[in-house]
Amino acid sequence: MISNRLVEIVCQRVSDKLNEIDGFLIPVGVSNKHIHLSQKDLDILFGVGYKLNIKKNLGQPGQFAAEETVTIRGNKGEFEKVRILGPVRTRTQLEISKTDSFLLGIKPPIRESGDLKGSCGVEIIGPKGKIRIDEGTIVALRHIHMTPEDAIKMNVKDGDFVDVKIFGKRKAIVSNVLIRVSDKYKLEMHIDTDEANALGLSNNDKVLISHFFDEII
């Protein structure tokens, strides 16, 4: 027969382990298709000197979803009302899922943000004009944003690739998750809608880098 004291000890140890894990849990941000524009391209699409209007702030400091949208046209189809994310960047970059690429009729590579050389082109249509970019469309490589302090705590560094433990009914280990470290970041794992749907994940769900799961549990 199990004593009440033994039950108390087990419950306390489980509670302690859960508290220990809590400091390492990483919130999820699910990325739908979106576009980052350069000021030059924004001027063509919306008018010279145009400034984006903030619809809502995003998880990463200084980043926001704009009120403005554009139409994206590929070889086979198009998407209307694709959200622009701000602020403006030095180069225009469209991020879509693999499923989106089938509908557009293009074959974008899976890349880290900013790695655009040799990627796909599309037509971008705004209210005042349109442009054709020869490269700039990617399927974003899944990644985790974190601060230098987070990186020290989790024993990783910028550019590392890690395995991530997914909880829930579709629990899994997801490999090749890129670590991105900056004092301008906030802790968050970014995945696209294809990955989120396959893993049963939603915004603000929590995941854990696998080596911490193995060490703590």
N, C-alpha and C positions, 0 to 999 in steps of 0.2 A: 504494500500500500504506500502511495506517495504521500509524504508528509506535507503539511502546509508550508513549512519552512523551506523545503526543497523547491516547491512551486514558486515561492517568493524569490529565491535565489535565481532560478532560471529566468523568471520574468524580469528581474533587475538586470541580468546579463544581456538579455535580448534588448531591453530598453537602452542600455549603455551602447550596444553595437549600433543600434539605429541612430542614436545621437551622434556617434562617431561618423557614420556614413553621411549624415545630413550635411556636414560641412563640405562634402565632395560632390554632392549632387549637382548636375548641370541642367539648367532649363533649356527646353527645346524651342526653337523658332522655325516655323514652317514657311518656306519661301514659295509664294506663287510666282508666276511669270511676271517680270518687271524689267524696267529699263533705267539705266543711268545715262544722262546726256551730258555732253560737253556744252559749254556756253555757245560755242560757234554753231553747233547743230540746233540748240535750243532757239537761237536767234532766227534760224531759217524756218523752223517749224512753227514758232509762236510770235515772231517779230523781234526786231533788233532791240537789245537791252532788256528782254523779258526776264522777269524774276518769278521763280516758282513760289506757289502759295502752299503753306503747310496744311495738310488735311489731318495728319496725326503723327506724333513722334514715335519712332521705332525703338527697339530694345537697345541698339548701340548708340552711345552718346553722340548727339549732333546729327543723327540720321533721321530722315522723315519720309513719310509717304506724301506726295504732293496731291493737290486737288486735280492737277492736269493729267491727262491721259493721251495716248497716241494710238494709231492703228499700225499694226505690224503685218506686212505682206510678204509671203514667201513664194516659192515656185508653184505650190498647189493651192494654198488657201491663205486666210488672213485672220488675225485676232483684232477685234476692236476694243477700245478702252483698256489698253495695257497701261498699268500705273507707272508713273515716273517716280523714282526715288531720288531724293536730294540729300545733300547739296550737289551742285554740278561737279563733274569730274573733268580730268584732262582729256579723257577719251570716252566716246560713247560705247556702252556695253549693254547688251541684251542678255538676260538670263532666263532660260526656259527649261522645262522638263523634257525628258526623252519623248513622252507622249505628245507634248506640244510640237516637237520637231516633226513627228509623223504628219500632223495636220497641216503644218506649214510646207512640208515637202523639202526639208533641208536636213543636213547631217552635221550638227554642231559637235565639237569635241567636248569631252569632260575635262574641265580645266579649273585651276585656281583662278579666282577673280584677278583680273589685270593681265593674265596670260592670254593675249588675243591674237598673236601672230599665227596666220594660217587658218584662223577660225572662219565661220560662215558669215556671209553677208545677207542682208535683208533690206527691204524698202520700209522706211518709216514715214508715216503720214501724219501731219499736224494740221491745225486749223488755218495756218497761214502759208504752208509750204510742205514740201516733201524732200527726202534725201534718200540716197542709196549708199549704204555702207558696204564696203567690200569684205570687211572682217569685223568681228566684234560680238558675234553671237556664240554663247557657250552654254553647256549644261554645267552648272556650278558644282565643283568638287565639294562633297560634304566636309564640314570643318567646324572647329570650336574656337570661338573668340575668347580670349582671357587676358587678364592683366599679368604683369610680371610677378606680382605677389601670388596670384593663382597658380602660375607656372611653377614657382618654387614649391608651393604646398603640394602640388600634384606630381612633382618630379618630372616635368616635361620641359621642352624648349621650343621656340619658334621653328617651324618646319618639320617637327616630328610627326610621325603617323602613329596612331594608337587604335586599339580595339575598344569599342564602347558597348556596354551592357544595356540592353533594352528590356524593360520590365513589361508586365501586362500579359494579356492573353496571347499575343504574338511575340513573346519574349525571344530575344535573339542576341547574338554577338555581331556587331557591325564593324568590319575592318576598314583599314585605309581612311581613317578620319584624320584630316590635317589639323595640326595645332597652329593657331595664329596668335601671337603674343604682342600686345602693345599697351602702353599706359592710357591709350585712347579707347580701349575696348572695355566691354562689360561681359562677364561670363555668360556664354550662350552657345549652344550648338545649332548650326544652320543646316537644314536638309530641305530638299524640294518636295513638292506634293506627291510625286511618284513614290519616293522613299517613305514619306510619312504615311501614306495610305497602305503601303505594303506592311509596315511595321505597326500600324494601329496607333500612331502618335499624333498628338495635337499640340498646339501652342501651349507652352508652360508646363508640359509633362517633363518629368525628370529622368535623366540617364546618368550613367556612372562609367568612368574609365575603367576598363576591365581589371587592370592589375590592382586597383584599389579594392575592387569587389573580392578578388581572390585573397588579398591580404587581410581584409577586415572581417569577412564572413568565415 
